[in-house]
Amino acid sequence: MVHSALRRRYGKNGIYAGATHFADYWSRDSLFACLGALALNDFDQVRKTLDHFLAHLDQNGHVPLRIGARSEIRRYLRLPAGYGAVHTQDKGRNESYDGNLLLLIVAQQYEQASGKTLPRELLLRVQQWIDQRDQHGLLHQGPYADWEDSIKHRGVRLYTSVCYYRSLHAAAKLFIDDTYNIRAAQTLRAIQSWWNGKYFTDGPKQPTLMTAGNLLAITWGVASNEQAKSILHEVGMRKTICPPAGFWKPGVHDVYVPFFAIHLRDYHGMMEWSWLAALEIGAYRILGDERVALQKEERVRNLIERHGTLYEVYDADEPVRRLVYRSEHEFAWALGVLIAATKKEAQFLR
C-alpha cells in the first residue's frame, strides 16, 4: 500500500507533494519523497524531480519553494491561482533555504545509487547560492523560511543547520572537493554547542525541543550514539503514534498570526506529523535497534490501515479536521521517508 501510494504521486515532472491541496511540486516535499523513490530504485522519477527543479532555478541559483500554484491560499480555496515557479514564502516573502540543501543531498544520493550524473554547472549554481549566505559555517534565515513555515523565528535554527551539515558532505562528493568536509566540521561544532544535555535546542536562542532537527541529527550523523539515545528518549515521551513538530505551545510572537484565526497555531507545535514518525523509525534502525524500529513501524502501518492512507498531520492519532484545514492525504513526503526508513539499515536516510 505504501509503495503504490507514493507511486500515485509520481507526475510528468517529478513527485507531487500530495493528492489535493498540495498537488504541486514542493521542493522539500518532493525531495524528501525522492529518498523513498531511490529505495524503490525508481531512478527515472528521481531524475525527473531533480531536473525539474534545476530547470527552474532563478538567476542566482535558488531552488524554487514550489512549482505550481502561485498563490498557496487561492490553491487551497480551489480558486484560480496561476502557475509557475515560486521562490519566496507566501507568508513573509523570504527565500527558503532547505530546497537548495535538500537538492544537493538527493543529487548525491541519486548519483551514488544510479551511477548517472547530473549537470555540474547547475549543481554549482545551487551550491553557490548557499555559499554566498554562509556565515561562519551557519545560515541565518528569515521567518517562515524552512519546513516549519508557520513559525516566524529568524536567524540560526536547528533544522536548517543540520540540513546544511549533510549538504556540505554531499557537495564534497559531488564536486570532489574536501574543503566542503572541512566546512561541515565547522557547522558540526556550532550545532554541538546547542546540546543541553538532553537534546539539541533550536539554535542558540530558542530552548525548544524541535523534533525534525533532532531526528535528522541522528540520521545524518550530527549526534553521537549517547546523544541519539537521549533524543529518542525525549521524543518518545508522548502517547501518540506520530511525534509532534515540537514539544511546545507556540505563542502569538512565534506563529504567523492568521493561523490563530483558523485554529492552526499548533501546526508546528504539538500537531503530530507522519514524516517524523517515519524518521523516528529510521533513527532507531540506523542505531541498530531493530526491535523498537519494527514496533514503531507496525504502529504506523496500523495507523495507515485504520484510515486508509497516510495523512500529513494528526491530532490524537486522528487526521486533522479543523474548521478550515483538512490534513493532506497520500502525503508523499512521509510516504517516501517511511519507505526509506523501512529498508535495510535505512541507507537512503543517511
N, C-alpha and C positions, 0 to 999 in steps of 0.2 A: 504493500500500500504506500509506504513512504517513498520508494523509488519511483513508482508511477505518478505519485502526486508531484514530485519535483519535476519529472519529465513533462507533465502537463503545463508547466510554467515555461517551457522552452519555446522561444519565439524565433521569428525570422532573423533577428539581430542579437540574440542572446537570451538571457534568463530574465523573465519578468519578476517583479517583486511579489506580486500577489494576484488573486483572482478577481478582485473587484476594485476597491478604491486605490489600490497600489498597483494597478495594471499598467505600469510604466517600467522603464529600465532605470532603477535607482542604483547608483554606483555601489554603495555599501551593501545593499540587499543582494544585488546581482553578484557581486564579487565574493561575499561570504558564501552564497549559494554555489558558486563555482567550486568550492572546496569539496562539496558533495559530488558534483559532476565529475571532478577529477577522480574521486574514489570509485566512481562507476565507469571510469575510462571513457567518458563522453567528451573526448578531447575536442571534437569539432564544435560542440556547443560552447565550451570554454573559450575557444579561439574566436568564435563569433562575438561573444561578450566583450573580450579584450579589444578586438579590432573595432567594435562599435564605439566604445568609449575613447579609444585612441584617435578615431576619426573625428571626434567632436571636442578635442582639446581646444581651449581658447589660445589666443596668440602667445600667451605667456607659459602655456603648458599645464594649465589647470584642468583636472578631470571634472566633468560635469557632476553636479549633485544628482541630477537625473536627466534622462532623455525621454520626453513625453509631454505631459500637460504643463503648460507654462504657469498655471495657477493651481496649486495643490488644493486650495479651498474650493475653487469652482469645480475641479475634478470630483472632489468628494460629494459636492451637492448635485452632481450629474448635470452641470451646466457647461456650455461651450468654454473650453479652457485654452485653446490654441495648442500648438505643438512645436517642440524644438528642444534644444539643449539649454538647461537652466544651470547657471554656475553660482548663484547666490541663494542663501536661505530665504524662504518666503517670509519668515518672521523678522529677521534682522538685517537682511541684505549682506550678510557676511559669507565669505567663501568657506566651504567645508574643507577640512584637511584630510580626512581619512580616505576619501576617494583616491587621491594620489598615492597614499601609503599602501592601501589595500591592493591597488592595481599592480604595484611593484611586487608585493608579496605573492599574489596569484600568478603573475607573469613568470616569476622564478619557479614556482611550483609546477606551472604548466610546461615550461621548457624542460625541467628535470624529468617530469613524468612522460612526456610525449616524445622527447628528442627533437622537437621542432623549435624554431626560433622566431622571435617577434622583431619588428623593425627597431633597430637600436636608436636611430635618430629620434623616434617618437618617445621611446622609453627614457632617453636622456632628457628630453624636454619635461617629462613628468618629474624626473629627479631634480632637475634644475629649479623647477618651481619651488620645491621643498628646500633646496639648498639656500635659496635667497631668503628664506624665512627662519633659518636655523639661528638660534641664539644660545651659544654655549651648550650645544647638544640637546636643546629643548625647543619646542614650538609654542608660541604664545597665540592662542586663538581668540576670536571674538565670541560673543554669546551665540548660542544655538548652532555652533559650528562643528559639532561632532554627532555621534549617533543619538546622544541624549539631547535631542534638538528641541525639547521644551524648556531646557534649563538655560538660564541666562548667564551663568558663571563664565567669566572670561579669564584669559591668561593661560597658565600651565595646568593641564589636567591629566589624570592618570591614564584613561583610555587612550587618548591621542599619543601620549608619551610611550606607552607600551607598543602601540602600533608602529610608532616611529622607530623604536629599537629593532623590531622584527624587520621592518622595511630596509633598514640600513644593512642588515645582514643579507637580505635579498639583493640589494644593489651591489654588494661586494661580489656576489656570484654572477649577477647579470653583466656587470661591466668589468669583471676580473680586476678588481681594484681593492686592495686590502685597507686602504685609508678609510673605507666605509666601516670596516670592522673596528678600527680604532675609534671612530666617531661613536659607534654603537656602545663601546665601553664607557664613553663619557656619559651617554644617555643612561646607561645602566647605573652608574654611580649616583646620578641625580635621583632616579626612581628609588634606589635603595635608601636614600636619606629620608624617604617618606614612610618608612616602616615604623609602625608604632608599637610593635611587639605582638600584634595580633593580625594585622592586615596592612596593606598599603593605603594610605589616605589619598584623597582625591587631589593630588598635587600638594604643594607646600602650605596652602592656605585653608583648605577645606578638610575637616577631620572625618568626613562621612565615609562609611564603607560603601563604595560603589562596586557592584558585582562584576560587571563586564571587564573592567580594567584589572581586577584582581584575578579572575579566572584566566584571562589571557596572559597574565603574568606567569601563571603556571604552565600553560600550553606552549608559550613562546620563550620559556627559559629565563625569565627575569627572576622568578622566585626560586630560592633554594628548596630542597626537599622539606626541611623543617618549616620554612615559611609556607610552602604549599599546603602542608598538613594543617597548619594553623588557619589558613584562609578557608580551606574546605570545612573545617570545624565551625568557623563563624558563619559561613554561608549556609551550612547545614542546620543552623538553629532557626528553623521555620517549620510550619506544619503543612505547607503546600508542596505540590509536586514541582512546580517551576519556581526558581528563585525570583525575588523582586529585582528591579533595576538597581535599587539602592535601599539600604536599611535606614530610611529616614522619612520624614514628612516635610516635603518642601513647603516653604512659606511664600508670601507674596513677593519677597525680594529674590526668590530663587527661580520662579516659574514665569513663563510667558503669560501675562495677566489674563487674556481672553480664555485661557484654559480653566480658570476658576469658574467662569460663567457657564461653561459646558461640562462641568464636573469631570475634568481631566487633570487636575492639579497633581494627581498621583501617577501620571503616565510614566514618568521616570523616577517615581518614588517607590511605593510598595506594590505597584502593579506587577503581576507575575509574567515573565517573558519566556516563551518557549525556546528561543535560541540560547538563552542562558542555561536552561535545563540540559540542552544538548551539549553545551560547552562544559558543563559540570561533569557529565558522563565522560567526555574526552579527557578532562583533567585527571579523573580517577584512573582511567585506562593508561594514560601516559606515566602516572606514578607507579603503575604496576598493580594497582588494587582492583583486580578483575572482578572480585566478588561484589564489591559495592557498585562498580560500574554496571554490572549486569542487573543488580537490584534497581538502580536508578533508571536504567534503560527500560526495564519491564514496567515501571510506573508510568513512564512517558508513553510507551506503546499502549498501555491500558487507557490512558487519557485520550489518545488518538482514536482508539476503538469506541470509547464511550461517546465521543462527539462526532465521529465520522471523518474527521480530518484533523490536521494540526493547525491551531489558531495562533495568531500573533501574541495576544496578551490574554491573561486570565485574572479572575477575581475569585479567590477561594476555590480554585480549580474549575471554575465555570468561565466560558468565553465571555469577555466583557461586552455587556449590552447596556449602554448608558443612554440618556435622553437623546443625545446627538450622535455619539460614537458607537460603532459596532466593530468588534475585533475582526481584522482581516483573516480570511481562511486560505488554506493552501499557501501558507507563508513560506516562500522559497528560502529565505534566509535561514530559518530554523530547520527546514527540511534538509538543506544542504549541510549544515553543521551537524545535524543528527546523523546523517549518512556517514560523514567523515569521522564522527566520533565513535561509531559502532564498527568501523573497520579495524583490523588487527593493528594494535599499538597506536591507533589514531594518527597514522603517519602524515595525513594531509592537514592536520591541525597543528603540526609542529612548526 
